[in-house]
Amino acid sequence: MTRTAVPATRRLLLLAFPGVQVLDVTGPLEVFALANRLAEPPGERYALSVVAPEAGPVATSSSRTPARAPTAT
């Protein structure tokens, strides 16, 4: 039986800026989260974080419930 090495985890930061369209953040987040779930061999390929220029709520283009994201470090 051949063992396949698990690739290194890649850190992805998704930027949420004031006026962002919610789908522009959640779409890529869902794609990479699905890639993690379907990965063979099992393992986290992508460490996902949503970040913003400033700490606190981020108003979206729809002006609905603001998203809260930490700042990048």
SEVO-165916 format. One record per residue (C-alpha): x, y, z; residue in three letters; residue number from 1. Coordinates in nm, 2 decimals, always signed. Layout:
// SEVO-165916
c1, c2, c3, type, seq
X, Y, Z, ALA, NUM
...
END
This chain:
// SEVO-165916
c1, c2, c3, type, seq
+0.00, +0.00, +0.00, MET, 1
+0.13, +0.34, -0.10, THR, 2
+0.10, +0.63, +0.15, ARG, 3
+0.04, +0.98, +0.01, THR, 4
+0.19, +1.27, +0.20, ALA, 5
-0.05, +1.53, +0.33, VAL, 6
+0.03, +1.87, +0.17, PRO, 7
+0.12, +2.16, +0.40, ALA, 8
-0.17, +2.37, +0.52, THR, 9
-0.19, +2.71, +0.35, ARG, 10
-0.32, +3.01, +0.53, ARG, 11
-0.58, +3.21, +0.35, LEU, 12
-0.70, +3.56, +0.46, LEU, 13
-1.02, +3.68, +0.31, LEU, 14
-1.05, +4.06, +0.33, LEU, 15
-1.38, +4.21, +0.44, ALA, 16
-1.36, +4.59, +0.37, PHE, 17
-1.64, +4.85, +0.42, PRO, 18
-1.90, +4.81, +0.14, GLY, 19
-1.79, +4.46, +0.05, VAL, 20
-2.05, +4.23, -0.11, GLN, 21
-2.12, +3.95, +0.13, VAL, 22
-2.09, +3.69, -0.15, LEU, 23
-1.74, +3.81, -0.22, ASP, 24
-1.63, +3.69, +0.12, VAL, 25
-1.86, +3.39, +0.18, THR, 26
-1.82, +3.25, -0.17, GLY, 27
-1.45, +3.18, -0.15, PRO, 28
-1.48, +3.09, +0.21, LEU, 29
-1.73, +2.81, +0.12, GLU, 30
-1.52, +2.69, -0.17, VAL, 31
-1.20, +2.64, +0.04, PHE, 32
-1.40, +2.50, +0.33, ALA, 33
-1.54, +2.24, +0.09, LEU, 34
-1.19, +2.16, -0.05, ALA, 35
-1.09, +2.09, +0.32, ASN, 36
-1.39, +1.85, +0.36, ARG, 37
-1.32, +1.66, +0.03, LEU, 38
-0.94, +1.64, +0.07, ALA, 39
-0.77, +1.31, +0.01, GLU, 40
-0.59, +1.20, +0.22, PRO, 41
-0.80, +1.38, +0.49, PRO, 42
-0.64, +1.69, +0.64, GLY, 43
-0.68, +2.06, +0.65, GLU, 44
-0.53, +2.21, +0.34, ARG, 45
-0.65, +2.57, +0.40, TYR, 46
-0.66, +2.76, +0.73, ALA, 47
-0.93, +3.02, +0.66, LEU, 48
-0.96, +3.36, +0.83, SER, 49
-1.18, +3.66, +0.75, VAL, 50
-0.99, +3.99, +0.82, VAL, 51
-1.07, +4.36, +0.80, ALA, 52
-0.86, +4.68, +0.79, PRO, 53
-1.00, +4.77, +1.14, GLU, 54
-1.13, +4.55, +1.42, ALA, 55
-1.50, +4.55, +1.47, GLY, 56
-1.81, +4.53, +1.25, PRO, 57
-1.78, +4.57, +0.88, VAL, 58
-2.08, +4.72, +0.70, ALA, 59
-2.16, +4.54, +0.38, THR, 60
-2.29, +4.68, +0.05, SER, 61
-2.64, +4.57, +0.14, SER, 62
-2.62, +4.77, +0.46, SER, 63
-2.77, +4.47, +0.65, ARG, 64
-2.62, +4.31, +0.95, THR, 65
-2.26, +4.40, +0.97, PRO, 66
-2.00, +4.13, +0.97, ALA, 67
-1.74, +4.12, +1.25, ARG, 68
-1.38, +4.04, +1.15, ALA, 69
-1.05, +4.06, +1.33, PRO, 70
-0.76, +4.26, +1.18, THR, 71
-0.48, +4.08, +1.01, ALA, 72
-0.17, +4.03, +1.22, THR, 73
END
